[in-house]
């Protein structure tokens, strides 16, 4: 049966790989993101696209109306929008507290507000039973990110997912989080990755390789499958063993 899949941040990296995985099953996919030209070049067969800044309530309302008009019911909602701020405009002030306020606000807008606003806007359209809500967190939520802001933002998704799972469970809807480690072939690091840092991140894994977007996409695809119907309120780590347990 064809399902309706909504993916934020669906134009690049993990979001794009996830969209391609669902599309290969014959599902109908809607890509959401800030850059219309990137969404249109995503190479996801048959995908619908809608450009929106999902940290802005008015734009989320428009996106929700588009979902209602084009899809009606949402079977799977995947939150792949986010980032560590490498592509964002830096703070214009030299004052240390102004820079902290800028960086933390940007991190929570990108990673938390986008997910919360979109979820709240479309959660009444989630299929019941069988609907799925999937968040993408990070290994940084467990060990920090160096700056604090990105890790804290990703960690904030975990209790939100637990609350949603409790709220939506009676409707037969599951809510889960996937927390990747180092993943190559994305725009996440911008120009900040060098050979030494890459080697250090790969050395932390137990299987000696970096993650690829397809690793995360496959996990999200399984969580959206009937086989994962009894899996909810969980954080699944996909990091080659770089972080374990919890």
C-alpha positions in Angstrom: 0.0 0.0 0.0 1.3 3.4 -0.9 2.1 5.6 2.1 2.4 9.4 2.4 5.9 10.3 3.7 6.8 13.9 4.8 10.5 14.6 5.3 11.9 17.9 6.5 15.4 18.7 5.3 14.7 16.3 2.5 16.9 17.9 -0.2 20.3 16.8 1.0 22.3 14.2 3.1 20.3 11.9 5.4 17.0 13.5 4.5 17.6 12.9 0.8 18.7 9.3 1.3 15.7 8.6 3.4 13.4 10.1 0.8 15.0 8.0 -1.9 14.6 4.9 0.2 10.9 5.4 0.8 10.3 6.4 -2.9 12.0 3.2 -4.0 9.2 1.4 -2.1 6.6 3.3 -4.2 5.6 5.6 -1.4 4.6 9.2 -2.1 7.2 11.6 -0.7 7.0 15.3 0.2 10.3 17.1 0.7 10.3 20.2 2.9 13.3 22.6 3.2 14.4 26.2 3.1 15.9 26.0 -0.4 13.5 25.4 -3.3 16.3 24.8 -5.8 17.9 22.2 -3.6 14.6 20.3 -3.1 14.0 20.3 -6.9 17.4 18.8 -7.6 17.1 16.1 -4.9 16.6 13.3 -7.5 13.8 11.6 -5.6 11.4 10.0 -8.1 7.9 11.5 -8.1 8.5 13.6 -5.0 6.5 16.7 -4.2 8.4 19.7 -2.8 7.5 22.7 -0.7 10.0 25.3 0.4 9.6 26.7 3.9 11.6 27.8 6.9 10.2 25.5 9.5 11.3 27.6 12.4 8.7 30.3 11.3 5.1 29.6 12.4 3.5 31.3 9.4 5.6 29.2 7.0 4.8 26.0 8.9 1.1 26.9 8.7 1.5 27.2 4.9 3.4 23.9 4.7 0.6 22.2 6.8 -2.0 23.5 4.4 0.1 22.1 1.5 0.2 18.7 3.3 -3.6 18.8 3.7 -4.2 19.6 0.1 -1.7 17.3 -1.5 -1.6 14.3 0.9 -4.4 14.5 3.4 -3.1 11.8 5.8 0.6 11.5 6.8 1.8 8.0 7.4 5.4 8.8 8.2 6.8 12.2 9.4 10.7 12.3 9.4 12.5 15.3 10.9 15.8 15.5 9.0 16.1 19.3 9.1 18.8 20.7 11.4 22.5 21.3 11.6 25.4 22.5 13.8 25.3 26.1 12.4 28.2 25.7 10.0 26.1 27.1 7.1 24.4 29.8 9.2 25.3 33.5 9.3 27.8 34.1 12.2 27.0 36.6 15.0 27.6 40.2 14.0 28.5 41.3 17.5 31.9 40.8 19.1 30.3 40.8 22.6 30.7 37.3 24.1 27.2 37.1 25.5 25.7 38.3 22.2 27.6 35.5 20.5 26.3 32.9 23.0 22.7 34.1 22.5 23.1 34.0 18.7 24.6 30.5 18.6 22.2 28.9 21.1 19.1 30.5 19.5 20.2 29.4 16.0 20.9 25.8 17.3 17.4 25.5 18.9 15.7 27.1 15.9 17.3 24.7 13.5 17.1 21.5 15.5 14.2 21.8 17.9 11.8 24.5 16.8 11.6 23.1 13.3 10.7 19.7 14.6 8.2 20.8 17.2 6.4 23.3 15.0 6.0 20.8 12.1 5.0 18.0 14.4 2.3 20.0 16.1 1.0 21.4 12.8 0.4 18.0 11.2 0.0 15.5 14.1 -3.8 15.4 13.8 -3.2 14.2 10.2 -1.0 11.2 11.3 -2.5 7.9 10.2 -4.1 5.9 13.0 -3.2 3.3 13.7 0.2 2.9 12.0 1.5 6.5 11.9 5.2 7.1 12.6 7.1 10.2 13.8 10.9 10.0 13.5 13.4 12.4 14.8 17.1 12.6 14.0 19.3 13.4 17.0 23.0 13.0 17.2 25.8 11.2 19.1 26.5 14.8 20.4 23.4 14.5 22.6 25.3 12.0 24.7 28.8 13.4 24.7 28.6 17.1 23.8 29.6 18.9 20.7 32.3 21.2 21.8 30.2 24.3 21.7 27.3 23.1 23.9 24.5 24.6 21.8 24.2 21.9 19.1 24.4 19.0 21.6 21.8 20.6 23.9 19.5 21.1 21.0 19.7 17.5 19.8 19.3 16.3 23.4 16.1 18.3 23.7 14.5 16.2 21.1 14.7 13.1 23.3 12.2 14.1 26.1 9.9 15.7 23.4 9.8 12.3 21.6 9.0 10.5 24.9 6.2 12.9 25.6 4.8 12.5 22.1 5.0 8.8 22.2 3.0 8.8 25.4 0.5 11.2 23.9 0.1 9.5 20.5 0.4 5.9 21.6 -3.3 5.4 22.2 -3.9 6.3 18.6 -1.6 3.5 17.4 1.2 6.0 16.5 4.9 5.4 17.3 7.5 8.0 18.0 11.3 7.2 17.9 14.6 9.0 17.6 17.7 8.0 15.6 21.0 9.3 16.9 23.8 9.0 14.2 27.5 9.4 14.8 29.9 10.7 12.1 28.2 10.6 8.7 29.9 11.5 5.5 28.5 12.8 2.2 26.3 15.4 3.8 26.5 19.2 4.1 26.6 19.0 7.9 30.2 20.0 8.5 30.4 22.6 5.7 34.2 23.3 5.2 35.1 22.4 8.8 36.2 18.8 8.3 39.9 18.0 7.8 41.8 14.7 7.4 42.9 14.6 11.0 39.5 15.2 12.4 38.0 12.6 10.0 40.5 10.0 11.0 39.9 10.6 14.7 36.1 10.2 14.3 36.5 7.0 12.2 38.9 5.6 14.8 36.2 5.9 17.5 34.0 3.3 15.6 34.3 -0.4 16.2 33.9 -1.3 12.6 36.5 1.2 11.3 34.4 3.2 8.9 32.4 6.4 8.7 28.6 6.3 8.5 26.9 7.1 5.3 23.4 8.6 4.8 22.1 5.2 3.8 22.9 3.7 7.2 20.5 6.2 8.9 17.9 6.0 6.1 17.7 2.2 6.5 17.2 2.5 10.2 14.4 5.1 9.7 12.8 2.9 7.1 12.7 0.0 9.5 11.3 2.1 12.3 8.5 3.0 9.8 7.8 -0.6 8.9 5.2 -3.0 10.3 8.0 -4.9 11.9 8.7 -2.0 14.3 5.1 -1.5 15.3 5.9 -2.3 19.0 9.0 0.0 19.1 8.2 3.4 20.5 9.8 6.1 22.7 13.3 4.8 21.9 16.6 6.4 20.9 18.4 4.2 18.3 22.1 4.9 18.0 23.7 4.4 14.5 27.4 5.2 15.0 29.5 2.0 14.4 29.8 1.6 18.2 31.5 5.0 18.7 29.0 5.5 21.6 27.4 2.6 23.3 24.6 1.8 25.8 22.3 4.3 27.4 
